[in-house]
């Protein structure tokens, strides 16, 4: 292997390691909690079928992922199933993206494309809450991997095989696979207009829906005012509720993809990009019409705006050669390259999307028309972009530090933790580390042994720092199925447990149903019963939750964590509001009222000892005792 090719492969390897570094494992969180709940449901349906998340039906019936996850949990345990599942998903994602890049891009721009996808956040949708290749275990990542393999097959003009792979992705996550399936269909229509007859399949689907066959029956189901208001309250599936920054990111992605499609020199790849652009615009239009305007449950459940993940990723892949061309061009084109690079790094921010649109305007409109740019303007613009990059890096890392201090309960993280956060804060921290590694590789590029040693060292460093779980997280995740846990010995298997702001603790620690939590709100988009019942349960707990929040604020203002605690009688009133609520777990001790207590068996949480003790309260006993106290008070008066 000659020196230049060796250096390119080394850069690709560094990019893969950067991708892993940017996506560290923090345990079961976000939507990963829902998927572990689905696995628990299959592992122990007697307990979890009655959980609010499943009580009125769930989307788990349209995926085989939950069953496979359940098998892994029974075999390996929850902690190892999640960790290994995320690691395998990330490796497969890197391999799929690498194959795509090597297939569709010229050799000179492959390394740059790898670096772009390594450091980008990959966010899409409302408020940048979701992104591709998530660092927690969901069916979405594996569906994305299959769709990417389908794209590789499309690039090789093997459309039938690509369609089969995308259809397989639909078995894992139909919503994520839909973009790939529609792209295959659009390319088939390009080849032969006869494929338009597939639209006729909508007729039997509507007939099945009219006859009440799921999920087609949702085509005749519409959100009423109450249901839609609840969906808007807890979710972001209606695009008209998106903030401006999310709309700018979507418009920027579509504009970039459209520009690249028109400028693509390879006729077949130009056709693929144009087809994906049409699919993206059609899905967004159908989502606005069917979901936001008509409030149709089926269209809303399909979440057609999710096509943005594929639009975003493909656009970033094909942007690499254009960035190189712009950088080698005039001063105006170099400014366009700088704006596009800034947009790649920060497209989840409004400034990033605006930079993308401005860069496209300068590169594809201004440069061909001969717009002039002075040297001073170029340097001034470059300085402003660098300052913006530094500010965003500082601001985002600071937010991560404050969140870490809140989650660990420490007053301030030490310098080692703060430095690690800055170095791992995507995209700037990993980018700087990648540039340093590439510089080192460049210095020793003539020695295969030296390059190999450096890469092995980076592999070892990345592997050693990939697992970022707190000790308390490991305790929760390593709890064996069905206990034993001190609370599980007391709480009946069919009881509803309210662990404030936490569904994972009752699910994993106690192996019991969660009474109400924010994470269960994911199901209310699909089922009216879930929406109404969750809102009712949140109303039951709202008074007590508000009291705890007020006490937390007072404690923070006074600098004394024990200066204010919720009232035990208000806790009893919460229990009285709903007979379904059986038990409450909270970190507040009311002497003589708790059935049991539990302190996590870890030495530290973060860098300081700040362990909480949790107390289990029975609603039946709370109501009985509070009634006795009230009766005595009435007799005394």
C-alpha positions in Angstrom: 0.0 0.0 0.0 1.5 3.3 -1.0 1.9 6.2 1.5 -1.0 8.3 0.2 -3.6 5.5 0.4 -2.2 4.4 3.7 -2.8 7.9 5.1 -6.4 7.9 3.8 -7.2 4.6 5.4 -5.6 5.9 8.6 -7.9 8.9 8.5 -10.9 6.7 7.9 -9.9 4.6 11.0 -9.5 7.8 13.1 -12.9 9.0 11.9 -14.5 5.7 13.0 -12.9 6.1 16.4 -14.1 9.7 16.6 -17.6 8.5 15.9 -17.4 6.1 18.8 -15.9 8.8 21.0 -18.7 11.2 20.1 -21.3 8.6 20.9 -20.3 7.3 24.4 -22.4 4.9 26.2 -24.4 6.5 29.1 -26.7 3.5 29.8 -30.4 3.0 29.3 -31.9 6.4 28.7 -34.2 8.4 26.5 -36.2 6.1 24.2 -33.9 3.2 25.3 -36.1 3.0 28.3 -39.1 2.2 26.2 -37.4 -0.5 24.3 -36.2 -2.2 27.5 -39.8 -2.0 28.7 -40.9 -3.8 25.6 -38.3 -6.5 26.2 -39.5 -6.8 29.8 -43.1 -7.2 28.6 -42.1 -10.2 26.4 -40.0 -11.6 29.2 -42.7 -11.3 31.9 -46.1 -10.4 30.3 -48.0 -11.2 33.5 -46.5 -8.1 35.2 -45.9 -5.6 32.3 -48.9 -6.1 30.1 -50.8 -4.0 32.6 -48.3 -1.2 32.6 -49.7 2.1 31.3 -47.3 2.0 28.3 -48.9 -1.2 27.1 -52.3 -1.1 28.7 -54.1 0.4 25.6 -51.8 -1.1 23.0 -48.3 -0.3 21.8 -46.3 -0.1 18.6 -44.3 -3.1 19.8 -46.7 -5.4 17.8 -45.2 -4.0 14.6 -41.6 -4.9 15.3 -39.6 -8.0 16.1 -37.0 -6.1 18.0 -38.7 -6.4 21.4 -38.7 -10.2 21.2 -35.1 -10.3 20.2 -34.2 -7.9 23.0 -36.1 -10.0 25.5 -34.2 -13.1 24.5 -30.9 -11.2 25.0 -32.0 -9.9 28.4 -33.0 -13.4 29.6 -29.6 -14.7 28.3 -27.2 -11.9 29.2 -29.1 -9.7 31.6 -30.3 -6.1 31.1 -27.0 -4.3 31.5 -24.9 -6.5 29.1 -27.7 -6.7 26.5 -28.0 -3.0 26.3 -24.2 -2.3 26.2 -23.4 -5.0 23.7 -26.4 -4.0 21.6 -25.3 -0.4 21.4 -21.7 -1.3 20.6 -22.7 -3.7 17.8 -25.1 -1.1 16.4 -22.4 1.5 16.3 -19.9 -0.8 14.6 -22.5 -1.8 12.0 -23.4 1.8 11.4 -19.8 2.8 10.9 -19.3 -0.2 8.5 -22.5 0.7 6.5 -21.5 4.4 6.2 -18.0 3.4 5.2 -19.2 1.1 2.4 -21.5 3.8 1.2 -18.8 6.4 1.1 -16.4 4.1 -0.7 -19.0 3.3 -3.3 -20.3 6.7 -4.2 -17.4 9.2 -3.7 -14.1 9.7 -5.5 -11.0 8.6 -3.6 -9.9 12.2 -2.9 -13.0 13.1 -0.8 -13.6 9.8 1.1 -11.5 10.7 4.1 -13.3 14.1 4.4 -16.7 12.5 4.2 -15.7 10.1 7.0 -14.6 12.9 9.2 -17.8 14.9 8.5 -20.1 12.0 9.6 -17.8 11.2 12.5 -18.2 14.6 14.3 -21.7 15.7 13.2 -24.5 15.4 15.7 -26.8 13.9 13.1 -29.9 15.5 14.7 -33.3 15.9 13.0 -36.9 16.6 13.9 -38.2 18.9 16.6 -35.8 20.6 18.9 -33.0 18.2 17.8 -34.2 15.7 20.3 -33.4 12.7 18.1 -30.5 11.7 15.8 -29.3 8.8 13.8 -26.9 6.2 15.4 -28.2 6.9 18.9 -25.9 5.9 21.8 -28.7 3.9 23.5 -30.3 0.7 22.4 -33.3 1.1 20.1 -34.7 -0.6 17.0 -34.0 2.7 15.1 -30.3 2.2 14.9 -30.5 -1.3 13.4 -33.2 -0.2 11.0 -30.9 2.7 9.9 -28.0 0.2 9.3 -30.2 -1.9 7.0 -31.4 1.1 5.1 -27.8 2.2 4.6 -26.8 -1.3 3.3 -29.8 -0.9 1.0 -28.3 2.4 -0.3 -25.0 0.7 -1.0 -27.0 -1.8 -3.1 -28.8 1.0 -4.8 -25.4 2.6 -5.6 -24.5 -0.7 -7.3 -27.8 -0.6 -9.2 -29.1 -3.7 -7.5 -32.5 -2.2 -6.8 -34.4 -5.5 -6.1 -31.9 -6.5 -3.4 -32.0 -3.0 -1.9 -35.8 -3.2 -1.7 -35.5 -6.5 0.1 -33.0 -5.1 2.7 -35.2 -2.0 3.3 -38.2 -4.2 3.7 -36.2 -6.2 6.3 -35.5 -2.9 8.1 -39.3 -2.4 8.3 -39.5 -5.5 10.5 -37.4 -3.7 13.1 -38.7 -0.2 12.8 -41.2 0.6 10.0 -41.0 4.4 10.5 -37.3 4.5 10.0 -37.4 2.0 7.1 -40.1 4.0 5.2 -37.6 6.4 3.7 -35.6 3.6 2.2 -38.6 1.8 0.9 -40.0 4.9 -0.7 -36.7 5.7 -2.3 -36.5 2.2 -3.8 -40.0 2.7 -5.2 -39.1 6.1 -6.6 -36.1 4.7 -8.4 -38.2 1.8 -9.7 -40.7 4.4 -11.1 -37.8 6.2 -12.8 -36.9 2.9 -14.5 -40.4 2.0 -15.5 -43.6 3.9 -15.0 -45.5 0.6 -14.4 -44.3 0.6 -10.8 -46.8 3.4 -10.3 -49.4 0.7 -10.1 -48.2 -0.1 -6.6 -50.3 2.9 -5.5 -53.3 0.7 -6.2 -52.3 -1.3 -3.1 -53.8 1.6 -1.2 -57.3 0.5 -2.2 -57.2 -2.9 -0.4 -55.5 -1.2 2.5 -58.4 1.2 2.8 -60.9 -1.6 2.6 -59.1 -3.4 5.4 -59.1 -0.2 7.4 -62.8 0.2 6.8 -63.3 -3.4 8.1 -61.3 -2.5 11.2 -58.1 -4.4 10.5 -55.1 -2.8 12.3 -53.1 -0.7 11.5 -55.1 0.3 8.5 -58.2 1.2 10.6 -56.3 4.3 11.7 -56.8 5.7 8.2 -60.4 6.4 9.3 -59.5 7.6 12.8 -58.9 11.3 13.6 -57.7 13.1 16.7 -60.4 14.8 18.6 -59.7 18.1 20.3 -58.8 16.6 23.7 -56.6 13.9 22.3 -54.7 16.3 20.0 -54.2 18.8 22.8 -52.6 16.0 24.9 -50.4 14.9 22.0 -49.2 18.5 21.6 -48.6 18.7 25.3 -46.3 15.7 25.6 -44.9 15.1 22.1 -43.5 17.0 19.0 -45.1 14.9 16.2 -47.1 17.8 14.7 -44.7 19.9 12.5 -46.6 23.1 13.0 -45.5 22.9 16.7 -41.9 22.8 15.8 -39.6 25.7 16.7 -38.1 27.9 14.0 -34.6 26.3 14.4 -36.0 22.8 13.6 -37.8 24.1 10.5 -34.6 25.9 9.4 -32.6 22.6 9.7 -35.2 20.8 7.6 -35.2 23.4 4.9 -31.4 23.5 4.9 -31.2 19.7 4.5 -33.6 19.7 1.6 -31.9 22.7 0.0 -28.5 21.1 0.3 -29.7 17.8 -1.1 -31.5 19.6 -4.0 -28.3 21.6 -4.9 -26.2 18.5 -4.8 -28.6 16.6 -7.0 -28.4 19.3 -9.6 -24.6 19.6 -9.5 -23.9 15.8 -9.4 -21.9 14.8 -12.4 -22.7 11.1 -12.3 -26.1 10.7 -14.0 -27.2 7.7 -11.9 -26.2 9.3 -8.5 -27.9 12.5 -9.6 -31.1 10.4 -10.2 -30.8 8.9 -6.7 -30.4 12.3 -5.1 -33.3 13.8 -7.0 -35.5 10.8 -6.1 -34.6 11.2 -2.4 -35.3 14.9 -2.6 -38.7 14.2 -4.1 -39.4 11.6 -1.4 -38.4 14.1 1.3 -40.6 16.9 0.0 -43.5 14.5 -0.5 -43.2 13.1 3.0 -43.0 16.5 4.6 -46.0 17.7 2.5 -48.1 14.6 3.4 -47.2 15.0 7.1 -48.4 18.7 7.1 -51.6 17.8 5.2 -52.6 14.5 6.8 -51.3 15.1 10.3 -51.2 18.8 11.1 -54.2 19.9 8.9 -56.5 16.8 8.9 -55.4 15.3 12.3 -55.4 11.8 10.8 -54.1 9.2 13.3 -52.5 6.9 10.7 -50.5 9.7 9.0 -49.4 11.1 12.3 -48.4 7.7 13.6 -46.2 7.2 10.5 -44.2 10.4 11.4 -43.3 11.0 7.8 -41.0 13.8 8.8 -38.5 11.1 9.9 -37.4 10.9 6.3 -35.1 13.8 7.3 -32.6 11.4 8.9 -31.8 9.9 5.5 -31.9 13.2 3.7 -29.5 14.7 6.2 -27.0 11.8 6.1 -26.9 11.4 2.3 -26.5 15.1 1.9 -23.5 15.2 4.2 -21.9 12.3 2.3 -22.2 14.0 -1.1 -21.2 17.4 0.4 -17.5 16.3 0.9 -16.3 16.6 -2.7 -18.1 19.9 -3.1 -16.4 21.2 0.1 -13.0 20.3 -1.4 -13.8 22.0 -4.7 -15.0 25.1 -2.9 -11.9 25.3 -0.8 -9.7 25.2 -3.9 -11.7 27.9 -5.6 -12.0 31.7 -5.4 -12.2 33.7 -2.2 -16.0 33.7 -2.4 -16.0 29.9 -2.8 -13.7 29.6 0.2 -16.1 31.7 2.3 -18.9 29.4 1.1 -16.8 26.4 2.2 -16.3 27.9 5.6 -20.0 28.6 6.0 -20.9 25.0 4.9 -18.3 23.6 7.3 -19.8 25.6 10.1 -23.3 24.4 9.2 -22.1 20.8 9.2 -20.8 21.3 12.8 -23.8 23.2 14.1 -26.8 22.6 12.0 -28.8 21.8 15.1 -28.6 25.5 15.9 -30.4 28.2 13.9 -27.1 29.9 13.0 -25.9 26.6 11.5 -28.9 26.3 9.2 -28.6 29.9 8.2 -24.9 29.4 7.4 -25.9 26.4 5.3 -28.4 28.4 3.2 -25.9 31.3 2.9 -23.1 29.0 1.9 -25.3 27.4 -0.8 -26.3 30.8 -2.1 -22.7 32.0 -2.4 -21.4 28.7 -3.9 -24.1 27.8 -6.4 -25.4 31.3 -7.2 -22.8 33.9 -6.4 -19.7 32.1 -7.6 -21.1 31.3 -11.1 -22.2 34.9 -11.5 -18.8 36.2 -10.6 -19.5 37.9 -7.3 -16.4 39.5 -5.9 -15.1 39.2 -2.3 -12.2 41.2 -0.9 -9.3 39.6 1.1 -10.3 41.7 4.1 -13.9 40.5 4.0 -12.8 36.9 3.7 -10.5 37.1 6.8 -13.1 39.0 8.8 -15.8 36.4 8.0 -13.4 33.6 8.8 -12.6 35.2 12.2 -16.3 35.6 13.0 -16.9 31.9 12.1 -14.0 30.8 14.4 -15.4 32.9 17.3 -18.8 31.5 16.7 -17.4 27.9 16.8 -15.5 28.7 20.1 -18.6 30.3 21.7 -20.8 27.3 20.7 -18.3 24.9 22.1 -18.0 26.7 25.4 -21.7 27.1 25.7 -22.6 23.5 24.9 -19.8 22.0 27.1 -20.9 24.3 30.0 -24.4 23.1 29.6 -23.2 19.4 29.7 -21.1 20.2 32.8 -24.1 21.7 34.6 -26.3 18.8 33.7 -23.6 16.4 35.0 -23.5 18.2 38.3 -27.2 18.1 38.6 -27.4 14.4 37.8 -24.6 13.4 40.1 -25.7 15.8 42.9 -22.2 17.3 43.2 -21.6 21.0 43.7 -18.9 21.2 41.1 -17.1 18.6 38.9 -13.4 18.6 39.2 -11.0 19.7 36.4 -10.4 16.2 35.1 -14.2 15.7 34.5 -14.6 19.1 33.0 -11.6 18.6 30.6 -13.0 15.3 29.5 -16.4 16.9 28.8 -14.8 19.6 26.7 -12.7 17.1 24.7 -15.8 14.9 24.1 -18.2 17.7 23.4 -19.3 17.2 19.8 -18.4 18.4 17.4 -15.5 20.7 18.2 -13.7 18.7 20.9 -13.5 15.4 18.9 -12.6 17.4 15.8 -9.6 18.9 17.4 -8.5 15.5 18.7 -9.0 14.1 15.3 -6.9 16.8 13.7 -4.1 16.2 16.2 -4.2 12.5 15.6 -4.1 13.0 11.8 -1.1 15.4 12.2 0.7 12.7 14.1 -0.2 10.1 11.5 1.0 12.4 8.8 4.4 12.7 10.5 5.0 9.0 10.6 3.0 8.0 7.5 6.0 6.3 5.8 6.2 3.7 8.6 3.4 1.2 8.6 4.5 0.0 12.1 4.3 3.5 13.6 0.9 4.1 12.0 -0.4 0.8 13.4 0.9 1.5 16.9 -0.7 4.9 17.0 -4.0 3.5 15.8 -3.9 0.7 18.3 -3.3 3.2 21.0 -6.3 5.3 19.9 -8.4 2.1 19.8 -7.4 1.3 23.4 -8.0 4.8 24.6 -11.5 5.0 23.0 -12.5 1.6 24.4 -11.4 2.5 27.9 -13.4 5.7 27.8 -16.5 4.6 25.9 -18.6 3.5 28.9 -19.6 6.7 30.8 -22.3 5.3 33.0 -22.5 6.6 36.6 -22.2 3.9 39.3 -25.8 4.3 40.3 -26.8 3.7 36.7 -24.8 0.4 36.7 -26.5 -0.6 39.9 -30.0 -0.1 38.4 -29.1 -1.8 35.1 -27.4 -4.8 36.8 -30.4 -5.7 38.9 -31.3 -9.3 38.0 -34.7 -10.0 36.5 -37.4 -10.4 39.2 -35.1 -9.1 42.0 -34.4 -9.7 44.7 -34.9 -6.1 45.8 -35.9 -4.9 49.2 -39.0 -3.2 47.8 -40.0 -6.1 45.6 -40.4 -8.3 48.6 -43.1 -6.0 49.9 -44.8 -4.7 46.7 -47.3 -7.2 45.0 -46.5 -8.1 41.4 -49.7 -6.4 40.1 -49.2 -3.1 42.0 -48.7 0.3 40.5 -45.6 2.1 41.8 -44.9 5.9 41.4 -41.2 6.6 41.5 -41.1 10.3 40.8 -39.7 11.3 37.4 -38.4 7.8 36.9 -40.0 4.8 35.0 -36.8 2.8 34.8 -36.4 2.3 38.5 -39.7 0.5 39.1 -39.3 -1.4 35.9 -35.7 -2.7 36.5 -35.1 -2.4 40.2 -38.5 -3.6 41.4 -39.7 -5.4 38.3 -43.1 -3.7 38.8 -45.4 -1.4 36.8 -44.7 2.3 36.6 -47.8 4.4 37.6 -46.9 7.5 35.6 -43.8 9.0 34.0 -42.9 11.3 31.1 -41.3 8.5 29.1 -44.6 6.7 28.9 -46.0 9.6 27.0 -44.5 8.2 23.8 -47.5 5.9 23.5 -50.2 8.6 23.5 -49.6 9.4 19.9 -51.0 6.0 18.9 -53.7 5.3 21.5 -56.3 7.7 22.9 -56.7 5.6 26.0 -53.0 6.0 26.9 -53.3 9.8 26.4 -56.4 10.2 28.6 -55.2 7.9 31.3 -51.6 9.3 31.5 -53.0 12.9 31.7 -55.3 11.8 34.5 -52.5 10.2 36.4 -50.2 13.2 36.0 -53.0 15.3 37.4 -53.1 13.0 40.4 -49.4 13.4 41.1 -49.2 17.1 40.1 -49.8 18.6 43.5 -47.2 16.5 45.2 -44.8 17.0 42.3 -45.2 20.8 42.6 -44.6 20.7 46.3 -41.4 18.8 45.8 -40.2 21.3 43.2 -41.0 24.2 45.5 -39.0 22.6 48.3 -36.1 21.9 45.9 -36.1 25.6 45.0 -36.2 26.7 48.6 -33.4 24.4 49.5 -31.3 25.7 46.7 -31.9 29.3 47.7 -31.1 28.6 51.4 -28.2 26.4 50.7 -29.6 23.7 52.9 -30.9 20.5 51.2 -33.0 19.6 54.3 -34.7 22.9 55.0 -37.9 22.0 53.2 -39.6 18.6 52.6 -42.9 17.7 51.1 -45.8 17.2 53.6 -46.7 13.6 54.4 -50.4 14.5 54.5 -50.2 15.8 50.9 -48.7 12.5 50.0 -51.7 10.7 51.5 -54.0 13.0 49.6 -52.2 12.0 46.4 -52.9 8.4 47.2 -56.6 9.1 47.9 -57.0 10.7 44.5 -56.6 7.3 42.7 -57.2 3.8 44.1 -54.9 2.4 41.4 -51.9 4.1 43.0 -50.5 1.4 45.3 -47.0 2.6 46.3 -44.8 5.6 46.2 -41.0 5.7 46.3 -39.2 9.0 47.1 -36.0 10.2 48.8 -37.8 11.9 51.7 -38.1 10.2 55.1 -41.2 10.5 57.2 -40.4 8.7 60.5 -42.8 5.8 61.2 -44.4 6.0 57.8 -42.0 4.2 55.4 -42.3 0.4 54.9 -38.6 0.1 53.8 -35.6 2.0 52.7 -32.9 1.4 50.1 -29.5 3.0 49.6 -27.6 2.2 46.4 -24.6 0.0 47.1 -22.0 2.2 45.5 -19.2 4.1 47.1 -19.6 7.3 45.0 -21.9 9.0 42.6 -19.6 11.1 40.5 -16.6 12.5 42.3 -18.3 13.2 45.6 -20.2 11.0 48.0 -23.8 12.1 47.5 -25.9 8.9 47.8 -29.6 9.2 48.3 -31.7 6.9 50.4 -35.1 6.0 48.9 -38.1 5.2 51.0 -41.1 3.0 50.1 -44.6 4.1 51.2 -47.8 2.2 51.0 -50.8 4.2 49.9 -53.2 2.1 51.9 -51.2 2.8 55.1 -50.8 6.5 54.3 -54.5 6.9 53.8 -55.3 4.9 57.0 -52.8 6.8 59.2 -53.7 10.2 57.8 -57.4 9.5 58.5 -56.5 8.5 62.1 -54.6 11.7 62.6 -57.4 13.8 61.1 -60.0 12.0 63.3 -57.9 12.7 66.4 -57.5 16.4 65.4 -61.2 16.7 64.9 -61.9 15.1 68.3 -59.4 17.4 70.0 -61.1 20.5 68.5 
